[in-house]
Amino acid sequence: MDNFVRNFYKLLMVLSGVSMVAAFGAVILGVLSREIAHFSIDGLDAYAGYAIAAALFFALPATLQNGDHIRVTLVLDRLPARVRSAFEWVCLAFALVLTVYIAWYAVRAVWISYITHDISPAADASPLWIPQLSMAMGCIGFALSFAHALVVRARGGVFIAAAGEGSRSE
């Protein structure tokens, strides 16, 4: 199961990279169409925004696993080992509850947009549930990564690596 979840994080990270390239492509296409062809492609800026948002949400689980999220350890570094361990458990559990709550509402937003046929107010007039899927997938992955972190911690491993070191839970 551990490998399946880690592969899911990798898939989301690949999707994040593809989204970044798509955002770059949309911006370049918009610039070139205005400067060279002297016309504007309606809605292209909205697609660039969707791609940037997708890149951010898709990257959440892998960046947590790799320790690349901003973490404030000023207090943790000064706590005794037992208190620090308990505090980390509480923080991970709270983060899991919070991310499950956020994922629930992200999925709910996709569903509501789908059943109400909600469309983008931008010039692209795209169905909003399509770009919202990336947010929901990223939020689900983020919640899964906190659940995974709790399981790894319960087994005595370290899930969240120090920034730049990669995961050490093997």
MODELLER restraints for C-alpha pairs under 7 A, 6 or more apart:
rsr = mdl.restraints
at = mdl.atoms
rsr.add(forms.Gaussian(group=physical.xy_distance, feature=features.Distance(at['CA:9:A'], at['CA:61:A']), mean=5.93, stdev=0.5))
rsr.add(forms.Gaussian(group=physical.xy_distance, feature=features.Distance(at['CA:9:A'], at['CA:62:A']), mean=5.36, stdev=0.5))
rsr.add(forms.Gaussian(group=physical.xy_distance, feature=features.Distance(at['CA:10:A'], at['CA:62:A']), mean=6.91, stdev=0.5))
rsr.add(forms.Gaussian(group=physical.xy_distance, feature=features.Distance(at['CA:12:A'], at['CA:58:A']), mean=5.00, stdev=0.5))
rsr.add(forms.Gaussian(group=physical.xy_distance, feature=features.Distance(at['CA:12:A'], at['CA:59:A']), mean=6.40, stdev=0.5))
rsr.add(forms.Gaussian(group=physical.xy_distance, feature=features.Distance(at['CA:13:A'], at['CA:58:A']), mean=6.03, stdev=0.5))
rsr.add(forms.Gaussian(group=physical.xy_distance, feature=features.Distance(at['CA:13:A'], at['CA:59:A']), mean=5.24, stdev=0.5))
rsr.add(forms.Gaussian(group=physical.xy_distance, feature=features.Distance(at['CA:13:A'], at['CA:62:A']), mean=6.54, stdev=0.5))
rsr.add(forms.Gaussian(group=physical.xy_distance, feature=features.Distance(at['CA:15:A'], at['CA:58:A']), mean=6.56, stdev=0.5))
rsr.add(forms.Gaussian(group=physical.xy_distance, feature=features.Distance(at['CA:16:A'], at['CA:54:A']), mean=6.55, stdev=0.5))
rsr.add(forms.Gaussian(group=physical.xy_distance, feature=features.Distance(at['CA:16:A'], at['CA:55:A']), mean=4.02, stdev=0.5))
rsr.add(forms.Gaussian(group=physical.xy_distance, feature=features.Distance(at['CA:16:A'], at['CA:56:A']), mean=6.92, stdev=0.5))
rsr.add(forms.Gaussian(group=physical.xy_distance, feature=features.Distance(at['CA:16:A'], at['CA:58:A']), mean=5.11, stdev=0.5))
rsr.add(forms.Gaussian(group=physical.xy_distance, feature=features.Distance(at['CA:16:A'], at['CA:59:A']), mean=5.74, stdev=0.5))
rsr.add(forms.Gaussian(group=physical.xy_distance, feature=features.Distance(at['CA:17:A'], at['CA:55:A']), mean=6.64, stdev=0.5))
rsr.add(forms.Gaussian(group=physical.xy_distance, feature=features.Distance(at['CA:19:A'], at['CA:51:A']), mean=4.94, stdev=0.5))
rsr.add(forms.Gaussian(group=physical.xy_distance, feature=features.Distance(at['CA:19:A'], at['CA:52:A']), mean=6.58, stdev=0.5))
rsr.add(forms.Gaussian(group=physical.xy_distance, feature=features.Distance(at['CA:19:A'], at['CA:54:A']), mean=6.20, stdev=0.5))
rsr.add(forms.Gaussian(group=physical.xy_distance, feature=features.Distance(at['CA:19:A'], at['CA:55:A']), mean=5.13, stdev=0.5))
rsr.add(forms.Gaussian(group=physical.xy_distance, feature=features.Distance(at['CA:20:A'], at['CA:51:A']), mean=6.44, stdev=0.5))
rsr.add(forms.Gaussian(group=physical.xy_distance, feature=features.Distance(at['CA:20:A'], at['CA:52:A']), mean=6.21, stdev=0.5))
rsr.add(forms.Gaussian(group=physical.xy_distance, feature=features.Distance(at['CA:20:A'], at['CA:55:A']), mean=5.80, stdev=0.5))
rsr.add(forms.Gaussian(group=physical.xy_distance, feature=features.Distance(at['CA:22:A'], at['CA:51:A']), mean=6.23, stdev=0.5))
rsr.add(forms.Gaussian(group=physical.xy_distance, feature=features.Distance(at['CA:23:A'], at['CA:48:A']), mean=4.43, stdev=0.5))
rsr.add(forms.Gaussian(group=physical.xy_distance, feature=features.Distance(at['CA:23:A'], at['CA:51:A']), mean=5.10, stdev=0.5))
rsr.add(forms.Gaussian(group=physical.xy_distance, feature=features.Distance(at['CA:23:A'], at['CA:52:A']), mean=5.97, stdev=0.5))
rsr.add(forms.Gaussian(group=physical.xy_distance, feature=features.Distance(at['CA:26:A'], at['CA:44:A']), mean=6.14, stdev=0.5))
rsr.add(forms.Gaussian(group=physical.xy_distance, feature=features.Distance(at['CA:26:A'], at['CA:47:A']), mean=6.88, stdev=0.5))
rsr.add(forms.Gaussian(group=physical.xy_distance, feature=features.Distance(at['CA:26:A'], at['CA:48:A']), mean=5.42, stdev=0.5))
rsr.add(forms.Gaussian(group=physical.xy_distance, feature=features.Distance(at['CA:27:A'], at['CA:48:A']), mean=6.38, stdev=0.5))
rsr.add(forms.Gaussian(group=physical.xy_distance, feature=features.Distance(at['CA:30:A'], at['CA:40:A']), mean=6.78, stdev=0.5))
rsr.add(forms.Gaussian(group=physical.xy_distance, feature=features.Distance(at['CA:30:A'], at['CA:41:A']), mean=6.60, stdev=0.5))
rsr.add(forms.Gaussian(group=physical.xy_distance, feature=features.Distance(at['CA:30:A'], at['CA:44:A']), mean=6.48, stdev=0.5))
rsr.add(forms.Gaussian(group=physical.xy_distance, feature=features.Distance(at['CA:33:A'], at['CA:39:A']), mean=5.72, stdev=0.5))
rsr.add(forms.Gaussian(group=physical.xy_distance, feature=features.Distance(at['CA:33:A'], at['CA:40:A']), mean=5.97, stdev=0.5))
rsr.add(forms.Gaussian(group=physical.xy_distance, feature=features.Distance(at['CA:34:A'], at['CA:40:A']), mean=5.38, stdev=0.5))
rsr.add(forms.Gaussian(group=physical.xy_distance, feature=features.Distance(at['CA:42:A'], at['CA:123:A']), mean=5.55, stdev=0.5))
rsr.add(forms.Gaussian(group=physical.xy_distance, feature=features.Distance(at['CA:42:A'], at['CA:124:A']), mean=6.22, stdev=0.5))
rsr.add(forms.Gaussian(group=physical.xy_distance, feature=features.Distance(at['CA:43:A'], at['CA:122:A']), mean=6.28, stdev=0.5))
rsr.add(forms.Gaussian(group=physical.xy_distance, feature=features.Distance(at['CA:43:A'], at['CA:123:A']), mean=4.56, stdev=0.5))
rsr.add(forms.Gaussian(group=physical.xy_distance, feature=features.Distance(at['CA:43:A'], at['CA:124:A']), mean=3.96, stdev=0.5))
rsr.add(forms.Gaussian(group=physical.xy_distance, feature=features.Distance(at['CA:46:A'], at['CA:122:A']), mean=6.57, stdev=0.5))
rsr.add(forms.Gaussian(group=physical.xy_distance, feature=features.Distance(at['CA:46:A'], at['CA:124:A']), mean=6.90, stdev=0.5))
rsr.add(forms.Gaussian(group=physical.xy_distance, feature=features.Distance(at['CA:50:A'], at['CA:131:A']), mean=5.90, stdev=0.5))
rsr.add(forms.Gaussian(group=physical.xy_distance, feature=features.Distance(at['CA:54:A'], at['CA:134:A']), mean=5.14, stdev=0.5))
rsr.add(forms.Gaussian(group=physical.xy_distance, feature=features.Distance(at['CA:54:A'], at['CA:135:A']), mean=6.21, stdev=0.5))
rsr.add(forms.Gaussian(group=physical.xy_distance, feature=features.Distance(at['CA:57:A'], at['CA:134:A']), mean=6.74, stdev=0.5))
rsr.add(forms.Gaussian(group=physical.xy_distance, feature=features.Distance(at['CA:57:A'], at['CA:135:A']), mean=5.47, stdev=0.5))
rsr.add(forms.Gaussian(group=physical.xy_distance, feature=features.Distance(at['CA:57:A'], at['CA:138:A']), mean=4.51, stdev=0.5))
rsr.add(forms.Gaussian(group=physical.xy_distance, feature=features.Distance(at['CA:57:A'], at['CA:139:A']), mean=6.71, stdev=0.5))
rsr.add(forms.Gaussian(group=physical.xy_distance, feature=features.Distance(at['CA:58:A'], at['CA:134:A']), mean=6.75, stdev=0.5))
rsr.add(forms.Gaussian(group=physical.xy_distance, feature=features.Distance(at['CA:58:A'], at['CA:138:A']), mean=4.50, stdev=0.5))
rsr.add(forms.Gaussian(group=physical.xy_distance, feature=features.Distance(at['CA:60:A'], at['CA:138:A']), mean=6.43, stdev=0.5))
rsr.add(forms.Gaussian(group=physical.xy_distance, feature=features.Distance(at['CA:60:A'], at['CA:142:A']), mean=5.73, stdev=0.5))
rsr.add(forms.Gaussian(group=physical.xy_distance, feature=features.Distance(at['CA:61:A'], at['CA:141:A']), mean=5.63, stdev=0.5))
rsr.add(forms.Gaussian(group=physical.xy_distance, feature=features.Distance(at['CA:61:A'], at['CA:142:A']), mean=4.61, stdev=0.5))
rsr.add(forms.Gaussian(group=physical.xy_distance, feature=features.Distance(at['CA:61:A'], at['CA:145:A']), mean=5.56, stdev=0.5))
rsr.add(forms.Gaussian(group=physical.xy_distance, feature=features.Distance(at['CA:63:A'], at['CA:69:A']), mean=6.02, stdev=0.5))
rsr.add(forms.Gaussian(group=physical.xy_distance, feature=features.Distance(at['CA:64:A'], at['CA:160:A']), mean=6.49, stdev=0.5))
rsr.add(forms.Gaussian(group=physical.xy_distance, feature=features.Distance(at['CA:65:A'], at['CA:159:A']), mean=6.27, stdev=0.5))
rsr.add(forms.Gaussian(group=physical.xy_distance, feature=features.Distance(at['CA:65:A'], at['CA:160:A']), mean=4.97, stdev=0.5))
rsr.add(forms.Gaussian(group=physical.xy_distance, feature=features.Distance(at['CA:65:A'], at['CA:161:A']), mean=6.66, stdev=0.5))
rsr.add(forms.Gaussian(group=physical.xy_distance, feature=features.Distance(at['CA:65:A'], at['CA:167:A']), mean=5.99, stdev=0.5))
rsr.add(forms.Gaussian(group=physical.xy_distance, feature=features.Distance(at['CA:66:A'], at['CA:160:A']), mean=6.07, stdev=0.5))
rsr.add(forms.Gaussian(group=physical.xy_distance, feature=features.Distance(at['CA:66:A'], at['CA:161:A']), mean=5.42, stdev=0.5))
rsr.add(forms.Gaussian(group=physical.xy_distance, feature=features.Distance(at['CA:66:A'], at['CA:163:A']), mean=6.46, stdev=0.5))
rsr.add(forms.Gaussian(group=physical.xy_distance, feature=features.Distance(at['CA:66:A'], at['CA:164:A']), mean=6.91, stdev=0.5))
rsr.add(forms.Gaussian(group=physical.xy_distance, feature=features.Distance(at['CA:66:A'], at['CA:166:A']), mean=4.68, stdev=0.5))
rsr.add(forms.Gaussian(group=physical.xy_distance, feature=features.Distance(at['CA:66:A'], at['CA:167:A']), mean=5.36, stdev=0.5))
rsr.add(forms.Gaussian(group=physical.xy_distance, feature=features.Distance(at['CA:67:A'], at['CA:160:A']), mean=5.20, stdev=0.5))
rsr.add(forms.Gaussian(group=physical.xy_distance, feature=features.Distance(at['CA:67:A'], at['CA:161:A']), mean=4.81, stdev=0.5))
rsr.add(forms.Gaussian(group=physical.xy_distance, feature=features.Distance(at['CA:67:A'], at['CA:162:A']), mean=5.21, stdev=0.5))
rsr.add(forms.Gaussian(group=physical.xy_distance, feature=features.Distance(at['CA:67:A'], at['CA:163:A']), mean=4.55, stdev=0.5))
rsr.add(forms.Gaussian(group=physical.xy_distance, feature=features.Distance(at['CA:68:A'], at['CA:163:A']), mean=5.09, stdev=0.5))
rsr.add(forms.Gaussian(group=physical.xy_distance, feature=features.Distance(at['CA:76:A'], at['CA:84:A']), mean=5.89, stdev=0.5))
rsr.add(forms.Gaussian(group=physical.xy_distance, feature=features.Distance(at['CA:92:A'], at['CA:146:A']), mean=6.50, stdev=0.5))
rsr.add(forms.Gaussian(group=physical.xy_distance, feature=features.Distance(at['CA:92:A'], at['CA:150:A']), mean=6.61, stdev=0.5))
rsr.add(forms.Gaussian(group=physical.xy_distance, feature=features.Distance(at['CA:95:A'], at['CA:146:A']), mean=6.79, stdev=0.5))
rsr.add(forms.Gaussian(group=physical.xy_distance, feature=features.Distance(at['CA:96:A'], at['CA:143:A']), mean=5.76, stdev=0.5))
rsr.add(forms.Gaussian(group=physical.xy_distance, feature=features.Distance(at['CA:96:A'], at['CA:146:A']), mean=5.26, stdev=0.5))
rsr.add(forms.Gaussian(group=physical.xy_distance, feature=features.Distance(at['CA:96:A'], at['CA:147:A']), mean=6.16, stdev=0.5))
rsr.add(forms.Gaussian(group=physical.xy_distance, feature=features.Distance(at['CA:99:A'], at['CA:139:A']), mean=6.85, stdev=0.5))
rsr.add(forms.Gaussian(group=physical.xy_distance, feature=features.Distance(at['CA:99:A'], at['CA:142:A']), mean=6.70, stdev=0.5))
rsr.add(forms.Gaussian(group=physical.xy_distance, feature=features.Distance(at['CA:99:A'], at['CA:143:A']), mean=4.83, stdev=0.5))
rsr.add(forms.Gaussian(group=physical.xy_distance, feature=features.Distance(at['CA:100:A'], at['CA:143:A']), mean=5.36, stdev=0.5))
rsr.add(forms.Gaussian(group=physical.xy_distance, feature=features.Distance(at['CA:102:A'], at['CA:139:A']), mean=6.77, stdev=0.5))
rsr.add(forms.Gaussian(group=physical.xy_distance, feature=features.Distance(at['CA:103:A'], at['CA:136:A']), mean=6.09, stdev=0.5))
rsr.add(forms.Gaussian(group=physical.xy_distance, feature=features.Distance(at['CA:103:A'], at['CA:139:A']), mean=4.76, stdev=0.5))
rsr.add(forms.Gaussian(group=physical.xy_distance, feature=features.Distance(at['CA:103:A'], at['CA:140:A']), mean=5.24, stdev=0.5))
rsr.add(forms.Gaussian(group=physical.xy_distance, feature=features.Distance(at['CA:106:A'], at['CA:135:A']), mean=6.66, stdev=0.5))
rsr.add(forms.Gaussian(group=physical.xy_distance, feature=features.Distance(at['CA:106:A'], at['CA:136:A']), mean=4.86, stdev=0.5))
rsr.add(forms.Gaussian(group=physical.xy_distance, feature=features.Distance(at['CA:107:A'], at['CA:136:A']), mean=5.23, stdev=0.5))
rsr.add(forms.Gaussian(group=physical.xy_distance, feature=features.Distance(at['CA:110:A'], at['CA:129:A']), mean=4.81, stdev=0.5))
rsr.add(forms.Gaussian(group=physical.xy_distance, feature=features.Distance(at['CA:110:A'], at['CA:132:A']), mean=5.74, stdev=0.5))
rsr.add(forms.Gaussian(group=physical.xy_distance, feature=features.Distance(at['CA:110:A'], at['CA:133:A']), mean=6.36, stdev=0.5))
rsr.add(forms.Gaussian(group=physical.xy_distance, feature=features.Distance(at['CA:113:A'], at['CA:128:A']), mean=6.11, stdev=0.5))
rsr.add(forms.Gaussian(group=physical.xy_distance, feature=features.Distance(at['CA:113:A'], at['CA:129:A']), mean=5.26, stdev=0.5))
rsr.add(forms.Gaussian(group=physical.xy_distance, feature=features.Distance(at['CA:114:A'], at['CA:129:A']), mean=5.46, stdev=0.5))
rsr.add(forms.Gaussian(group=physical.xy_distance, feature=features.Distance(at['CA:117:A'], at['CA:127:A']), mean=6.65, stdev=0.5))
rsr.add(forms.Gaussian(group=physical.xy_distance, feature=features.Distance(at['CA:118:A'], at['CA:127:A']), mean=5.90, stdev=0.5))
rsr.add(forms.Gaussian(group=physical.xy_distance, feature=features.Distance(at['CA:118:A'], at['CA:128:A']), mean=5.85, stdev=0.5))
rsr.add(forms.Gaussian(group=physical.xy_distance, feature=features.Distance(at['CA:119:A'], at['CA:125:A']), mean=5.47, stdev=0.5))
rsr.add(forms.Gaussian(group=physical.xy_distance, feature=features.Distance(at['CA:119:A'], at['CA:126:A']), mean=5.33, stdev=0.5))
rsr.add(forms.Gaussian(group=physical.xy_distance, feature=features.Distance(at['CA:119:A'], at['CA:127:A']), mean=4.28, stdev=0.5))
rsr.add(forms.Gaussian(group=physical.xy_distance, feature=features.Distance(at['CA:119:A'], at['CA:128:A']), mean=5.07, stdev=0.5))
rsr.add(forms.Gaussian(group=physical.xy_distance, feature=features.Distance(at['CA:120:A'], at['CA:126:A']), mean=5.33, stdev=0.5))
rsr.add(forms.Gaussian(group=physical.xy_distance, feature=features.Distance(at['CA:120:A'], at['CA:127:A']), mean=6.24, stdev=0.5))
rsr.add(forms.Gaussian(group=physical.xy_distance, feature=features.Distance(at['CA:120:A'], at['CA:128:A']), mean=5.62, stdev=0.5))
rsr.add(forms.Gaussian(group=physical.xy_distance, feature=features.Distance(at['CA:149:A'], at['CA:159:A']), mean=5.21, stdev=0.5))
rsr.add(forms.Gaussian(group=physical.xy_distance, feature=features.Distance(at['CA:152:A'], at['CA:158:A']), mean=6.53, stdev=0.5))
rsr.add(forms.Gaussian(group=physical.xy_distance, feature=features.Distance(at['CA:152:A'], at['CA:159:A']), mean=5.99, stdev=0.5))
rsr.add(forms.Gaussian(group=physical.xy_distance, feature=features.Distance(at['CA:152:A'], at['CA:169:A']), mean=6.81, stdev=0.5))
rsr.add(forms.Gaussian(group=physical.xy_distance, feature=features.Distance(at['CA:153:A'], at['CA:159:A']), mean=6.70, stdev=0.5))
rsr.add(forms.Gaussian(group=physical.xy_distance, feature=features.Distance(at['CA:157:A'], at['CA:169:A']), mean=5.04, stdev=0.5))
rsr.add(forms.Gaussian(group=physical.xy_distance, feature=features.Distance(at['CA:158:A'], at['CA:168:A']), mean=5.84, stdev=0.5))
rsr.add(forms.Gaussian(group=physical.xy_distance, feature=features.Distance(at['CA:158:A'], at['CA:169:A']), mean=4.79, stdev=0.5))
rsr.add(forms.Gaussian(group=physical.xy_distance, feature=features.Distance(at['CA:159:A'], at['CA:167:A']), mean=6.15, stdev=0.5))
rsr.add(forms.Gaussian(group=physical.xy_distance, feature=features.Distance(at['CA:159:A'], at['CA:168:A']), mean=6.30, stdev=0.5))
rsr.add(forms.Gaussian(group=physical.xy_distance, feature=features.Distance(at['CA:159:A'], at['CA:169:A']), mean=5.01, stdev=0.5))
rsr.add(forms.Gaussian(group=physical.xy_distance, feature=features.Distance(at['CA:160:A'], at['CA:167:A']), mean=6.16, stdev=0.5))
rsr.add(forms.Gaussian(group=physical.xy_distance, feature=features.Distance(at['CA:161:A'], at['CA:167:A']), mean=4.91, stdev=0.5))
rsr.add(forms.Gaussian(group=physical.xy_distance, feature=features.Distance(at['CA:161:A'], at['CA:168:A']), mean=5.90, stdev=0.5))
